[in-house]
Amino acid sequence: MLATAAWGWHIDAAIHPVGDYLRENPYYRFSGFNWTPAFLDLLLQVGADRILFSTDSPYGSMTQARTFLDLLPASAADKERIAHGDAERLLRLDARRPRASLAAASPNTGEMVRR
């Protein structure tokens, strides 16, 4: 399937196996399949650096997705990467820059206030 004209890539020109491409290029999200064995398979195949936290809101529950992430048998560092670190790196966000917080919303206007 990857060796089509649309991809501009041919099997005889491949330098690396397709598995290497799938581990090093795309990012993966696990919204909608909060099943630990499937997540662990993904984690073992691509590592925490290629997995993004997501939900299928409004169809999926943020509470269930966050609980699933919190209960995963993964290190705290891996959970941090998945929860926000990978997205910050992918989107080139400066993690040190202050962000508006929902907790800091003005009670009268609902406007966000920088902390």
TORKOLLUM-670692 format. One line per field, with one value per residue (C-alpha): residue number from 1; residue in one letter; x, y, z. Coordinates in steps of 0.5 Angstrom, whole numbers, m for minus. Layout:
BEGIN
pos (NUM|...)
code (A|...)
x (X|...)
y (Y|...)
z (Z|...)
***
This chain:
BEGIN
pos (1|2|3|4|5|6|7|8|9|10|11|12|13|14|15|16|17|18|19|20|21|22|23|24|25|26|27|28|29|30|31|32|33|34|35|36|37|38|39|40|41|42|43|44|45|46|47|48|49|50|51|52|53|54|55|56|57|58|59|60|61|62|63|64|65|66|67|68|69|70|71|72|73|74|75|76|77|78|79|80|81|82|83|84|85|86|87|88|89|90|91|92|93|94|95|96|97|98|99|100|101|102|103|104|105|106|107|108|109|110|111|112|113|114|115)
code (M|L|A|T|A|A|W|G|W|H|I|D|A|A|I|H|P|V|G|D|Y|L|R|E|N|P|Y|Y|R|F|S|G|F|N|W|T|P|A|F|L|D|L|L|L|Q|V|G|A|D|R|I|L|F|S|T|D|S|P|Y|G|S|M|T|Q|A|R|T|F|L|D|L|L|P|A|S|A|A|D|K|E|R|I|A|H|G|D|A|E|R|L|L|R|L|D|A|R|R|P|R|A|S|L|A|A|A|S|P|N|T|G|E|M|V|R|R)
x (0|6|9|4|5|1|6|12|16|18|19|26|28|27|33|29|24|17|17|22|18|12|16|20|15|8|5|m1|m6|m10|m17|m23|m19|m18|m16|m9|m6|m7|m4|2|3|3|8|13|13|14|16|12|16|11|4|m1|m6|m13|m20|m26|m30|m36|m36|m31|m31|m25|m25|m25|m19|m15|m17|m14|m8|m7|m8|m3|3|8|13|11|16|12|6|8|11|4|0|3|10|10|5|9|15|11|8|14|10|15|13|16|12|6|m1|m8|m11|m18|m17|m15|m22|m25|m31|m35|m33|m31|m25|m18|m13|m5|m2)
y (0|5|3|7|13|18|17|18|12|5|m1|m2|5|4|5|3|m2|1|m1|5|10|8|9|15|20|19|21|17|18|13|17|12|6|6|m1|m2|m8|m4|2|m2|m5|2|4|m2|m1|7|9|15|20|19|18|24|25|26|25|25|30|31|23|21|23|27|24|17|19|22|17|12|16|16|9|7|2|7|12|19|22|18|20|27|26|23|28|35|34|31|36|42|39|38|44|48|51|54|50|56|61|63|60|63|58|56|57|64|66|72|70|76|77|69|72|69|72|71|68)
z (0|1|m5|m9|m14|m9|m4|m8|m5|m7|m4|m8|m6|2|6|13|14|15|22|23|20|24|30|28|24|26|33|36|41|45|46|45|47|54|54|58|54|47|50|53|46|43|49|47|40|39|46|51|46|40|44|46|51|48|48|43|47|47|45|50|57|60|67|64|60|65|70|65|64|72|73|67|69|66|70|72|67|61|64|64|57|54|58|55|54|47|45|47|44|37|37|39|45|51|57|61|58|63|61|63|68|68|76|75|71|74|77|75|67|66|63|63|68|67|73)
***
